[in-house]
Amino acid sequence: MRLSLIIILSLLVVFLIPAELSAQEKRKRDKREQKEPVKLNYEEIKKMVHLGLYIFTAKEIKPVGRSRISLISNYYEVSVEYYDVYAYLPSFRRYQPYSIGSNDIEVEGKLDQLFIEEKDSRKIVRVKFRVLDQGAYIFNFTIFENGYTELTLTTPRGSLVTYSGKTEPLEPEVDQFHD
């Protein structure tokens, strides 16, 4: 009786523990795959910028004279679709304790005064443009080879805010009526 109990327990250990370990490894691998961003090289970044189809997702904000603040959510972004620009970014006042209500920066308009500079030696693409929406917002992107991006935004009041995050290509919208 005791021997059969030991055999049954050892068989359970032999078959159940490896199955649990492989399930844990699979969950970890799935999480890694979900977190892994789109890998871009320098040529793809240049193409993406010249096509005018990309989206910047802000991960950190750095107000002038302050330290970086991590952004918890992923919905702060700047999307560029040809000449249409939509930006929804936090302003520094949002993170001050006495701030009441939303002080986010929301810009929607047409891209104006586009300037693209490619630095092949450092594999950096700089993009600068402005959007006229209740004043001139000046966007200055520095996109590195891996897609990491620094965005400096100048608001109509002249204040500077720097954001860091990731820039990825946007898929063009397909018109369902014209194939």
Secondary structure, DSSP 8 states (H G I E B T S, - for coil): -HHHHHHHHHHHHHHHHHHHHHHHHHHHHHHHHHH------HHHHHHHHHHTEEEEEEEEEEETTS--EE---S--EEEEETTEEEEEE--GGGGSTT--S---EEEEEEEEEEEEEEETTTTEEEEEEEEESSSEEEEEEEEETTSEEEEEEE-TT--EEEEEEEEEE------TT--
